[in-house]
């Protein structure tokens, strides 16, 4: 099971439908920095609808008359949403192009500036979400209580279903066995490797949820400071460590399997090893392809969560998440939801 079948807060408190229309799922990317105002890169803040990020990058390259490698962006955003994110276009020694006619029903240029370097993949602080859930069924008081609990305690930081892409796990197995008839492109191979890592992580997370330790420090733990990549070995018997964990100042972590020592010990290592042994072929394949072992928080903090009910059957949610966290992981702790974008 890719996402794991256990819930941290007692299971869904109701049901609903998401993405009835793209405007129901709005995402605002936060890079954590602003354009410098000068430099050889054109910085475009773009709102897109019905296109994924790579589609937009290819269109911008064509319009600007540059190779697609000259276009930079930080995060990959879903097609079935309205999303806003910056793109950079490297144009050394060139004046700004006439971009006035670039906007259409699929992309809208919100602002234009200059920047002194290419926007790098993965370099973003997080995302702000505005989600409309329709056809909501459930007790209003119970839903309110669950939302309060999510705001206070966070949710498990599992990888969402989009990471697995339907057949990516099966293709990862075939890749590691040498059974693929064609050598995959670097990008496709990356999808398969990421799916394999994500599956093992989700299985470790599921075990921690079952044990009731997804949000607290256990023996041998490696913790990560909230909002950073900084990790350290934590003493589970230290009351201050447990207090900081409860306050979401730091989080327990799980493995992103690869070559190298994960650093965990004791109970944490034993629990992780059980999940890794269950997926031994995937774990060995990841090490063979020289992915470096890394850590990921087991819990995500749901930042500035607020909500409002619109009539009897519609719910608007607003919240921010750190980079690499999935809005659907928040939704699954609240509702049993149907994604209407899968109907077409």
N, C-alpha and C positions, 0 to 999 in steps of 0.2 A: 504494500500500500504506500503510495508516494507521499501523501500528506499526513499520514498517520490517522488512526481511527479514534484517538482519545481526546478528551476535552479537559482543559484546565479549570473551567468555571462551571462544570456541571452539565454541559450540553446546551444546544440551542434553546433560547428562550422564546422563539417564535419562528416564523418563516417569512419569506419575501422574495422578490425578483429584482435583480440588478441588470443594468445595461439594456433596458427596454429601448433606449435611444442613446447614442454616443454622449449627449449632453448630461446624461445621468451619472457619468463617471468622469469627473474633471480632475486633472493632475497638474500641479504647478511645481516644476523642478526648481530646487534651491541649490545653486552651485556653492554658496558660501563666500563668494567674492563678486565684485562688479567689474565691468570692462574698464580697462585703463584709460580709454579715451583717445589713444593714439597707437600706432603700430601698423604692421603690414597685414593684419587679420581684420576682416570685416566681421563684426559681431552682430548677429541678427537674433532678436527675441521673436520666436515664431509660435503661433498657436495653430495646431493642426487638428484635423478631424478626418477619421476614416483612413488614415495612413499610418504606417509605422515609422520609426525614426530613420531607418535605413532608406526607405522610400523618399523621405524628405531630403536626406543628404544627397541622394542621387539626382533629385530634381534641382537642388541648389547648384550642384556641380555643373549640370547641363546649362542652367540659366546664366551662370557666371563664366562659363567657358573654361573651366578648370577640371583637372582630374579629381575623382571622388576622394582620393587620399588627401586632397587639400582641404576637405571639409571636416571640421571637428565637432564633436558633441560629447556630452558626459554620460548620459543614461539612455538606455533603450526603452522606449515607451510603446505601449500597446496600440494596436490599430483601432480597437473598439472603445474609443474614449476621445474626449477633447482634452488635449494636453498642451501645456506651454513650456517651452524649454529654449535655451540659447544654442545657436550654431555659430561656428566660426568658419570663415572662408579665407584661406591664405591668398593674398593678392599683392605680392611685393612690387613696388614701383608703379602700381596702377591706381588710377582714380576710382572712386566709388562707382560701381555700375549703376545704370538706371534701373533700380529695383521697384519703381513705382507700379509696374504692371505685373509684379510677381505674385501678388495676392489673388486668390480665387476662393471657391467654396471649400477647398481642401486645406489650404494653408493661408494664414493671415500674418503679415509682418507687423508686429506690435511696436517695435522700436529698433533703431539701427545705431551702432556706435563703432568704435575701433578698439582693438585690443592688441597687446604686444606679443601674444603667443597663442598657439592653437589650443582650443579646449580639449582636454585629455579625457579619454574614456575612463569612466569610473570615478572621476574627481568631482564628486558632488556631495553636498551636506545631507540632502534628503529630499523629501517630496511632501507637498501639502495636498491633501485630498478633499474634494467635495463630492459626496456620493448621495444619490437619491435611490432609496429602496422603495419599490412599489409593491402593491398587493400584500402589504404587511398584515400578518395574522399573529395574534398573541396577546397576552395580557399586558396592558400598558404599564402597570406598576412593576411587573416582572422584567420587562424590557428596560425600564428606567433603572432598576436596581442592577441589572447586568451591565449597563453602560457605566454606571458609577463604579462598579467593581473593576471593569476594564481600565477606566481612567486611573484608578488608584493602584492597581496591581500589575498592569500590563498584560500581555498575552504571549503564548509560546511563539518563538521566532522561526517557525517552519518555512521551508521553501514552498512557494505556491505551485499550483498545477501547471502553470505556464512554463516552469523550468524543465518539465519533463517531456513536453512536446509530443505526447502520444507514444511514439516508438523509440525515444532516445535511449531508454534503458536497454531495450533489446538490441539496439545498434551498438551500444557500449559493450555489451557482452560479445557481440560478433566482432567488433574491433579488436578486443583483447584476445580473442581466439584466432584472429587472422582469417575470418570467414567472410569479410566484406569483399564483394567482387571487384569493386572499384575503390581506390584509395580516396578517402573523403577529403574535401577541401579543409584547409586549416580552420575555417570558421565552423564547419559542420563537426569536425573532430572536437573542437572546443565545446560545442553543445553537448556532445556525448559524454565527454569527461565531466562537465559541470553537472549533468544529470546524475552520473554515478556518485559523485561526491555528495550531491544533495540528498539522494536516497539514503545513504548511510547516515548522514547528519539527522535526517528526519526520523530514522529508526532509533538513533540514540535519544533524540528529544522525546519520542513516544515512550521510551523506557523511563525517562526521568519524570514524565507526566504521571505515568502509572505509579511510580514510587513517591510522588508528591514532592519531588526535589527540583523541578524545572526552574523554580524561582528562589532557591536558597543554596548556600554553599555547602558542599559535602567534602568529606575527607579526600585529600589529594587534588583538590580543585584548582584549575586555572581560571581566573576571573578577568574580565575586561572592563575598563572604566567606561562609563556611559558616554557615548558620543565620540569615542576615540578608538584607535586600534591598539592601545596600550594594554598589555596583559601582565599578570604576575601570579605566582603561586600564593594561594591564600590559606590561612589557618582557619579551618572550620570551627575550631574551639574558641576563637577570639570573638567575644560579644560585639566588638566594634565592627568587625568584618560583617557579621550577620546583620547588624543594624544598617550598615551602608548598603547591603544587598536589599534589605527590605525597603529602603528609601529609593531604590533604583539608581543609586550612585555608581554601583558596579553590578555586573551580571555574571552568573555562571556561564561557562562556555561548553560547546561541543566540538567535535573534530571535523575539519575539512581534510579528509584523508589524503595523504601523499607520502613522499619520501621524507624521512627525518623524524626526529623524536617529537611527539606531541607535548611532552612535558608533564602530563598528568600522572598521578600515582594513586595508590590505595583504592578506595571504593570507586572513585571516579574512573580510574583506569580499568578496573574490572568490569564495570558496567559498559564502558565504551567497547572494550575488547569483545564482549559478547555480541554486540551488533556488528562489529567489523568481521568477526569470524563467520557470521551468518551470510555475509556478502564477500567472502574471501576472494572470489574471482575479480570482483570489481575493485576491491582494495589493492590486490596485487597488481592489477592493470594500471591503476592510478600511479602507483609507485614506479612501475615500469616506464610510464610516460613522463616520469621525472617531475610531476607536480609536487611542489613543496608543501609539506604539512602545514596547516594553518588552523586558526580557531575562529569560531563565530558565536556570538551571544545566543544562549538558549532562550532568552526572553527579549521581547521588544517593548520599549516604552512607547505608549501611545500619547503623543504630546498635544496639549491644548485641545483635547476632545470636547466637542460640544455638539448638540443635536436639537432638532425640533421636529415635532410631528405636524404634518400638514393634512388635516382632516383625519379620517379614520384609517386610511390605508397607505399612507406615504410618510417616509421618514428621511430627513436630511441629516447626514453626518458630515462633520468637518473635523479633521485631525491631521497631524504631521507625523511622519515616520523618518527614522534615520535611513541613510543610503543602504540599499540591499534588503529592505524589509518590504513585506507584501501586505497591501490593504486587505486582500482576501483572508489573510490570517486573522485580522481583526474581525471581519464579518463572520467567519465560521464559529467564533466564540460567542457571537450574539444571536445569529439566525441560521436556520437551514435555508440556504438561498439557492435560487435557480438563476443561472446566467443566460439571459435571453439572447445574447449575441451568439450563443452556440446553436440556436434554433435555425439559423440560416446557413 
